Protein backbone atom coordinates (compact mmCIF):
# COMPACT_ATOMS: atom_id res chain seq x y z
CA UNK A 1 0.00 0.00 0.00
CA UNK A 2 0.99 3.65 -0.38
CA UNK A 3 0.79 6.18 2.45
CA UNK A 4 1.43 9.82 1.54
CA UNK A 5 2.89 12.56 3.72
CA UNK A 6 3.29 16.05 2.30
CA UNK A 7 3.41 14.72 -1.24
CA UNK A 8 5.90 11.92 -0.52
CA UNK A 9 4.56 8.45 -1.32
CA UNK A 10 5.76 5.84 1.17
CA UNK A 11 5.61 2.19 0.17
CA UNK A 12 4.27 0.14 3.09
CA UNK A 13 3.74 -3.60 3.62
CA UNK A 14 1.54 -4.96 6.42
CA UNK A 15 1.26 -8.63 7.37
CA UNK A 16 -0.41 -10.45 10.23
CA UNK A 17 -2.56 -9.34 13.13
CA UNK A 18 -1.90 -8.49 16.72
CA UNK A 19 0.51 -6.14 18.44
CA UNK A 20 2.22 -3.95 15.83
CA UNK A 21 5.93 -4.30 15.15
CA UNK A 22 7.42 -1.76 12.74
CA UNK A 23 10.60 -2.90 10.98
CA UNK A 24 12.95 -0.30 9.47
CA UNK A 25 15.66 -1.07 6.92
CA UNK A 26 19.17 0.32 6.53
CA UNK A 27 20.71 2.77 4.06
CA UNK A 28 20.58 1.84 0.33
CA UNK A 29 18.38 -1.17 1.19
CA UNK A 30 14.60 -1.54 1.42
CA UNK A 31 11.88 -3.40 3.27
CA UNK A 32 12.99 -6.72 1.73
CA UNK A 33 15.77 -6.83 4.36
CA UNK A 34 13.19 -8.35 6.71
CA UNK A 35 11.69 -10.94 4.31
CA UNK A 36 12.91 -13.94 6.29
CA UNK A 37 12.20 -12.45 9.71
CA UNK A 38 8.62 -11.30 9.13
CA UNK A 39 7.02 -14.78 8.76
CA UNK A 40 8.37 -15.77 12.17
CA UNK A 41 6.98 -12.60 13.77
CA UNK A 42 3.61 -13.06 12.09
CA UNK A 43 3.56 -16.71 13.13
CA UNK A 44 4.07 -15.63 16.73
CA UNK A 45 1.00 -13.38 16.57
CA UNK A 46 2.45 -9.97 15.69
CA UNK A 47 1.39 -7.48 13.03
CA UNK A 48 4.50 -6.75 10.98
CA UNK A 49 4.67 -3.32 9.34
CA UNK A 50 7.45 -2.42 6.94
CA UNK A 51 8.09 0.78 5.02
CA UNK A 52 10.57 1.88 2.37
CA UNK A 53 12.19 5.10 3.55
CA UNK A 54 11.90 8.12 1.28
CA UNK A 55 14.58 7.88 -1.37
CA UNK A 56 14.62 4.08 -1.07
CA UNK A 57 12.85 1.11 -2.62
CA UNK A 58 9.44 1.96 -4.06
CA UNK A 59 8.93 5.14 -2.04
CA UNK A 60 9.24 8.60 -3.57
CA UNK A 61 12.59 10.36 -3.95
CA UNK A 62 11.78 14.02 -3.28
CA UNK A 63 14.29 16.79 -4.15
CA UNK A 64 14.92 17.48 -0.45
CA UNK A 65 13.83 16.39 3.01
CA UNK A 66 16.36 13.75 4.10
CA UNK A 67 17.03 14.90 7.65
CA UNK A 68 16.55 12.59 10.60
CA UNK A 69 13.44 14.60 11.49
CA UNK A 70 11.94 14.06 8.03
CA UNK A 71 12.38 10.30 8.29
CA UNK A 72 10.96 10.32 11.82
CA UNK A 73 7.92 12.30 10.66
CA UNK A 74 7.36 9.80 7.83
CA UNK A 75 7.49 6.96 10.33
CA UNK A 76 5.09 8.74 12.69
CA UNK A 77 2.64 9.22 9.81
CA UNK A 78 2.75 5.53 8.88
CA UNK A 79 2.15 4.50 12.49
CA UNK A 80 -0.72 6.97 12.84
CA UNK A 81 -2.43 6.07 9.58
CA UNK A 82 -2.30 2.37 10.42
CA UNK A 83 -3.56 2.89 13.97
CA UNK A 84 -0.43 1.19 15.25
CA UNK A 85 0.55 3.40 18.18
CA UNK A 86 2.23 2.58 20.44
CA UNK A 87 4.35 0.27 18.31
CA UNK A 88 7.43 -1.84 18.87
CA UNK A 89 10.14 -0.36 16.63
CA UNK A 90 12.84 -2.58 15.14
CA UNK A 91 15.51 -0.73 13.17
CA UNK A 92 18.55 -1.92 11.24
CA UNK A 93 21.49 0.50 10.96
CA UNK A 94 20.04 3.81 9.70
CA UNK A 95 16.58 2.45 10.52
CA UNK A 96 17.67 2.24 14.16
CA UNK A 97 18.69 5.90 13.98
CA UNK A 98 15.23 6.83 12.70
CA UNK A 99 13.65 4.83 15.54
CA UNK A 100 15.80 6.70 18.07
CA UNK A 101 14.89 10.04 16.50
CA UNK A 102 11.18 9.31 16.67
CA UNK A 103 11.45 8.09 20.26
CA UNK A 104 13.03 11.34 21.41
CA UNK A 105 10.52 13.45 19.45
CA UNK A 106 7.31 11.46 20.08
CA UNK A 107 7.88 8.93 22.86
CA UNK A 108 4.15 8.25 23.18
CA UNK A 109 4.02 6.32 19.89
CA UNK A 110 6.85 3.95 20.85
CA UNK A 111 6.26 0.82 22.94
CA UNK A 112 9.81 -0.56 22.75
CA UNK A 113 13.02 -0.29 20.73
CA UNK A 114 15.10 -3.04 19.14
CA UNK A 115 18.19 -1.41 17.62
CA UNK A 116 20.04 -3.76 15.29
CA UNK A 117 23.59 -2.80 14.24
CA UNK A 118 22.51 0.74 15.05
CA UNK A 119 23.60 3.96 13.40
CA UNK A 120 23.29 6.66 16.07
CA UNK A 121 22.47 10.18 14.85
CA UNK A 122 25.13 12.75 15.84
CA UNK A 123 27.69 10.09 16.75
CA UNK A 124 31.14 11.13 15.54
CA UNK A 125 32.06 8.53 12.94
CA UNK A 126 35.71 7.75 12.23
CA UNK A 127 37.54 9.67 9.50
CA UNK A 128 37.94 6.51 7.45
CA UNK A 129 34.25 5.66 7.45
CA UNK A 130 33.23 9.23 6.70
CA UNK A 131 35.64 9.39 3.77
CA UNK A 132 34.17 6.18 2.35
CA UNK A 133 30.72 7.80 2.44
CA UNK A 134 32.03 11.00 0.84
CA UNK A 135 33.76 8.98 -1.88
CA UNK A 136 30.50 7.19 -2.63
CA UNK A 137 28.62 10.49 -2.89
CA UNK A 138 31.24 11.94 -5.24
CA UNK A 139 31.16 8.83 -7.42
CA UNK A 140 27.37 8.88 -7.66
CA UNK A 141 27.50 12.46 -8.93
CA UNK A 142 30.37 11.91 -11.36
CA UNK A 143 29.89 8.31 -12.53
CA UNK A 144 26.20 7.65 -12.02
CA UNK A 145 24.27 5.77 -9.34
CA UNK A 146 24.70 2.15 -10.36
CA UNK A 147 28.38 2.27 -11.44
CA UNK A 148 29.27 3.95 -8.16
CA UNK A 149 27.26 1.53 -6.05
CA UNK A 150 28.71 -1.47 -7.86
CA UNK A 151 32.31 -0.40 -7.34
CA UNK A 152 32.25 1.34 -3.95
CA UNK A 153 29.22 0.10 -2.05
CA UNK A 154 28.74 -3.57 -2.82
CA UNK A 155 32.39 -4.02 -1.79
CA UNK A 156 32.10 -1.85 1.34
CA UNK A 157 32.98 -3.51 4.70
CA UNK A 158 29.40 -2.94 5.86
CA UNK A 159 28.14 -5.29 3.15
CA UNK A 160 30.96 -7.76 2.55
CA UNK A 161 30.04 -10.21 5.32
CA UNK A 162 26.52 -10.64 3.95
CA UNK A 163 27.81 -10.70 0.38
CA UNK A 164 29.99 -13.69 1.22
CA UNK A 165 26.91 -15.84 1.92
CA UNK A 166 25.56 -17.66 -1.17
CA UNK A 167 22.05 -16.46 -1.94
CA UNK A 168 22.33 -13.54 0.45
CA UNK A 169 24.71 -11.73 -1.87
CA UNK A 170 22.08 -11.80 -4.61
CA UNK A 171 19.46 -10.40 -2.22
CA UNK A 172 21.75 -7.54 -1.19
CA UNK A 173 22.57 -6.78 -4.83
CA UNK A 174 18.89 -6.80 -5.78
CA UNK A 175 18.16 -4.10 -3.20
CA UNK A 176 21.23 -1.98 -3.89
CA UNK A 177 20.70 -2.19 -7.66
CA UNK A 178 17.23 -0.65 -7.26
CA UNK A 179 18.33 2.08 -4.80
CA UNK A 180 17.25 5.41 -6.37
CA UNK A 181 19.85 7.39 -4.37
CA UNK A 182 17.35 10.11 -3.52
CA UNK A 183 19.37 11.91 -0.87
CA UNK A 184 22.56 11.82 -2.96
CA UNK A 185 20.81 13.41 -5.92
CA UNK A 186 18.73 15.88 -3.89
CA UNK A 187 18.38 19.23 -5.65
CA UNK A 188 18.37 21.20 -2.40
CA UNK A 189 20.57 21.06 0.67
CA UNK A 190 18.55 20.41 3.84
CA UNK A 191 19.01 22.86 6.68
CA UNK A 192 19.06 21.69 10.31
CA UNK A 193 15.68 20.99 11.88
CA UNK A 194 16.80 20.80 15.52
CA UNK A 195 19.37 22.44 17.79
CA UNK A 196 19.99 19.50 20.12
CA UNK A 197 22.23 16.45 19.69
CA UNK A 198 20.58 13.07 19.97
CA UNK A 199 23.62 11.61 21.71
CA UNK A 200 23.08 14.05 24.59
CA UNK A 201 19.58 12.73 25.26
CA UNK A 202 20.00 8.97 25.27
CA UNK A 203 19.55 8.91 29.03
CA UNK A 204 16.00 10.23 28.60
CA UNK A 205 14.77 7.20 26.65
CA UNK A 206 12.25 5.33 28.78
CA UNK A 207 11.12 2.69 26.28
CA UNK A 208 12.44 -0.84 26.90
CA UNK A 209 15.45 -1.12 24.63
CA UNK A 210 17.32 -4.03 23.06
CA UNK A 211 20.61 -3.43 21.24
CA UNK A 212 21.84 -6.12 18.84
CA UNK A 213 25.37 -6.13 17.44
CA UNK A 214 27.17 -8.47 15.06
CA UNK A 215 30.34 -10.03 16.42
CA UNK A 216 32.28 -8.96 13.33
CA UNK A 217 30.64 -5.61 12.60
CA UNK A 218 32.98 -2.72 11.81
CA UNK A 219 34.43 -0.74 14.77
CA UNK A 220 32.24 2.37 14.38
CA UNK A 221 29.06 0.33 14.66
CA UNK A 222 30.38 -1.78 17.52
CA UNK A 223 31.12 1.49 19.33
CA UNK A 224 27.63 2.87 18.66
CA UNK A 225 26.00 -0.30 19.98
CA UNK A 226 28.16 -0.08 23.11
CA UNK A 227 27.24 3.58 23.58
CA UNK A 228 23.53 2.79 23.49
CA UNK A 229 23.94 -0.12 25.88
CA UNK A 230 25.76 2.21 28.27
CA UNK A 231 23.58 5.32 27.98
CA UNK A 232 20.01 4.09 27.46
CA UNK A 233 18.58 3.19 30.89
CA UNK A 234 17.87 -0.52 31.31
CA UNK A 235 18.97 -1.44 27.81
CA UNK A 236 20.21 -4.93 26.99
CA UNK A 237 23.01 -5.74 24.54
CA UNK A 238 23.05 -9.01 22.58
CA UNK A 239 25.95 -10.05 20.35
CA UNK A 240 25.19 -12.27 17.36
CA UNK A 241 28.18 -14.58 16.84
CA UNK A 242 29.90 -15.02 13.48
CA UNK A 243 27.96 -12.13 11.99
CA UNK A 244 28.73 -8.76 10.38
CA UNK A 245 26.60 -5.69 9.88
CA UNK A 246 23.51 -6.91 8.00
CA UNK A 247 22.29 -9.14 10.80
CA UNK A 248 18.73 -9.94 9.58
CA UNK A 249 20.14 -10.99 6.21
CA UNK A 250 23.09 -12.95 7.58
CA UNK A 251 21.33 -14.61 10.52
CA UNK A 252 17.57 -14.26 10.01
CA UNK A 253 16.51 -17.10 12.32
CA UNK A 254 18.76 -15.91 15.13
CA UNK A 255 17.45 -12.37 14.57
CA UNK A 256 13.84 -13.50 14.83
CA UNK A 257 14.52 -15.53 17.96
CA UNK A 258 16.24 -12.59 19.66
CA UNK A 259 13.44 -10.23 18.70
CA UNK A 260 10.70 -12.60 19.84
CA UNK A 261 12.32 -13.11 23.24
CA UNK A 262 12.51 -9.37 23.68
CA UNK A 263 9.02 -8.62 22.37
CA UNK A 264 7.37 -11.33 24.44
CA UNK A 265 9.04 -9.95 27.56
CA UNK A 266 7.25 -6.61 26.96
CA UNK A 267 3.71 -8.06 27.10
HUCORVEN-V418594 format. One record per residue. N is the residue number from 1. PSI is psi in radians with two decimals (none if undefined). NEAR is the number of other ideal C-beta (glycine too) atoms within 12 Angstrom. D_LAST is the distance of its C-alpha to the last C-alpha in Angstrom with 1 decimal. Layout:
N_PSI_NEAR_D_LAST, N_PSI_NEAR_D_LAST
//
This chain:
1_2.83_20_28.5, 2_2.26_19_30.0, 3_2.24_30_28.6, 4_2.45_19_31.3, 5_2.04_28_31.2, 6_0.77_16_34.6, 7_-0.06_16_36.4, 8_2.12_30_34.2, 9_2.14_24_32.9, 10_2.14_40_29.5, 11_2.12_31_28.9, 12_2.43_33_25.4, 13_2.33_31_23.9, 14_2.27_29_21.0, 15_2.49_25_19.9, 16_3.13_23_17.5, 17_2.86_17_15.4, 18_-2.76_22_11.8, 19_2.27_26_9.4, 20_2.35_34_12.1, 21_2.10_46_12.7, 22_2.17_49_16.1, 23_2.22_52_18.3, 24_2.31_51_21.4, 25_3.07_47_24.5, 26_3.10_45_27.1, 27_2.40_40_30.6, 28_-0.04_44_33.2, 29_-2.85_43_30.6, 30_-3.00_40_28.6, 31_-0.22_37_25.6, 32_-0.25_35_27.0, 33_-0.59_46_25.8, 34_0.21_43_22.5, 35_-0.67_29_24.3, 36_-0.26_26_23.5, 37_-0.67_41_19.8, 38_-0.80_32_18.9, 39_-0.60_17_19.8, 40_-0.63_29_17.4, 41_-0.78_39_14.5, 42_-0.72_28_15.8, 43_-0.44_16_16.4, 44_0.04_25_12.8, 45_0.33_18_12.1, 46_2.71_36_11.6, 47_1.92_27_14.3, 48_2.15_40_16.2, 49_2.20_41_18.4, 50_2.62_46_21.3, 51_2.33_46_24.2, 52_2.21_42_27.5, 53_2.72_49_28.3, 54_2.45_42_31.5, 55_0.20_38_34.4, 56_2.70_40_32.6, 57_-2.26_37_32.4, 58_0.16_27_33.2, 59_2.87_38_32.4, 60_2.72_28_35.3, 61_1.46_30_37.2, 62_2.89_30_38.4, 63_-0.18_19_41.3, 64_3.10_23_39.2, 65_0.84_31_35.8, 66_0.44_35_34.1, 67_2.85_29_32.9, 68_-0.68_36_29.4, 69_-0.60_28_29.2, 70_-0.79_34_30.3, 71_-0.70_44_27.7, 72_-0.69_39_25.0, 73_-0.67_29_26.5, 74_-0.81_41_26.5, 75_-0.74_49_22.8, 76_-0.68_34_22.2, 77_-0.75_30_24.5, 78_-0.81_43_22.8, 79_-0.76_38_19.3, 80_-0.83_23_21.2, 81_-0.50_22_23.3, 82_0.04_26_20.6, 83_0.68_14_18.6, 84_0.06_34_15.6, 85_2.48_25_14.9, 86_2.50_27_12.6, 87_2.63_41_12.1, 88_2.26_41_11.0, 89_2.25_50_14.5, 90_2.04_51_16.0, 91_2.35_51_19.7, 92_2.19_49_22.6, 93_-2.00_43_25.5, 94_-0.58_40_26.6, 95_-0.60_46_23.5, 96_-0.66_47_21.6, 97_-0.70_41_24.3, 98_-0.72_47_23.7, 99_-0.73_54_20.0, 100_-0.76_48_21.1, 101_-0.81_43_23.8, 102_-0.69_41_21.6, 103_-0.71_42_19.2, 104_-0.29_34_22.3, 105_-0.63_29_23.8, 106_1.19_24_21.1, 107_-0.44_24_18.0, 108_-0.31_17_16.8, 109_0.03_32_16.1, 110_2.15_38_13.9, 111_-0.72_31_10.1, 112_2.93_38_10.6, 113_2.29_47_13.7, 114_1.92_51_14.8, 115_1.88_53_18.5, 116_2.10_53_20.6, 117_0.99_53_24.3, 118_2.45_50_24.0, 119_2.13_41_27.0, 120_2.06_41_26.9, 121_2.42_40_28.9, 122_0.03_24_31.9, 123_2.39_29_31.8, 124_1.77_15_35.4, 125_2.73_24_35.8, 126_2.72_18_38.7, 127_-0.70_11_42.1, 128_-0.76_15_42.1, 129_-0.74_26_38.8, 130_-0.71_15_39.8, 131_-0.60_15_43.2, 132_-0.64_24_41.8, 133_-0.71_27_39.9, 134_-0.69_17_43.1, 135_-0.68_21_45.1, 136_-0.79_34_42.8, 137_-0.77_25_43.2, 138_-0.73_16_46.9, 139_-0.66_24_47.2, 140_-0.72_29_45.3, 141_-0.64_17_47.8, 142_-0.52_15_50.9, 143_-0.31_20_50.2, 144_2.77_17_47.8, 145_-1.02_29_44.1, 146_-0.71_21_44.1, 147_-0.72_18_46.9, 148_-0.77_30_45.2, 149_-0.70_31_41.8, 150_-0.67_24_43.5, 151_-0.77_19_45.4, 152_-0.40_30_43.2, 153_-0.77_36_39.6, 154_-0.28_29_39.3, 155_0.12_22_40.9, 156_2.55_32_38.8, 157_-0.42_26_37.1, 158_-0.39_40_33.7, 159_-0.29_38_34.3, 160_-0.59_22_36.7, 161_-0.78_30_34.2, 162_-0.66_39_32.6, 163_-0.30_29_36.1, 164_-0.14_21_37.3, 165_2.09_21_35.1, 166_2.34_11_37.0, 167_-0.76_17_35.4, 168_-0.66_29_33.0, 169_-0.77_23_36.0, 170_-0.62_17_36.8, 171_-0.72_28_33.4, 172_-0.82_40_33.6, 173_-0.68_25_37.1, 174_-0.66_22_36.2, 175_-0.83_36_33.8, 176_-0.66_40_36.1, 177_-0.32_25_39.1, 178_0.15_25_37.7, 179_2.10_37_36.5, 180_-0.11_29_38.5, 181_0.70_31_38.6, 182_-0.88_33_38.1, 183_-0.48_34_37.8, 184_-0.57_31_40.7, 185_0.17_21_42.9, 186_2.39_23_41.9, 187_-0.30_14_45.1, 188_2.56_14_44.1, 189_2.18_12_42.8, 190_2.32_22_39.6, 191_2.88_13_40.1, 192_2.56_14_37.5, 193_0.18_19_34.9, 194_2.75_21_33.7, 195_-0.19_11_35.5, 196_2.78_18_32.8, 197_2.28_18_31.6, 198_-0.64_36_28.0, 199_-0.35_28_28.5, 200_-0.18_18_29.5, 201_0.21_24_26.2, 202_-0.54_34_23.6, 203_-0.20_18_23.3, 204_-0.11_19_22.1, 205_2.14_32_18.9, 206_-0.27_21_16.0, 207_2.45_32_13.1, 208_2.33_27_11.3, 209_2.26_41_13.9, 210_2.34_39_14.8, 211_2.25_44_18.5, 212_2.24_47_20.0, 213_2.47_41_23.8, 214_2.44_38_26.4, 215_-0.60_23_28.8, 216_0.42_26_31.7, 217_2.85_38_30.7, 218_2.73_29_33.5, 219_-0.70_19_33.9, 220_-0.74_29_32.9, 221_-0.55_41_29.5, 222_-0.72_30_29.0, 223_-0.68_25_30.1, 224_-0.69_41_27.6, 225_-0.74_39_24.7, 226_-0.68_23_26.0, 227_-0.79_30_26.5, 228_-0.74_43_22.9, 229_-0.54_26_21.8, 230_-0.68_20_24.3, 231_-0.50_27_24.0, 232_2.08_37_20.3, 233_2.27_18_19.0, 234_0.14_22_16.6, 235_2.72_31_16.7, 236_2.36_26_16.8, 237_2.22_29_19.6, 238_2.35_30_19.9, 239_2.21_25_23.3, 240_2.04_35_24.0, 241_2.66_17_27.3, 242_0.87_16_30.3, 243_2.54_33_28.9, 244_-2.34_33_30.1, 245_-0.70_44_28.7, 246_1.19_48_27.5, 247_-0.83_50_24.7, 248_-0.32_48_23.2, 249_-0.65_45_26.7, 250_-0.67_40_27.9, 251_1.17_34_25.1, 252_-0.70_32_22.9, 253_-0.73_19_21.5, 254_-0.69_27_20.8, 255_-0.83_37_19.1, 256_-0.72_35_16.8, 257_-0.74_22_16.0, 258_-0.78_35_15.3, 259_-0.75_41_13.0, 260_-0.68_29_11.1, 261_-0.76_20_10.7, 262_-0.84_35_9.5, 263_-0.75_35_7.1, 264_-0.41_22_5.6, 265_-0.25_17_5.7, 266_-0.10_26_3.8, 267_none_17_0.0
//
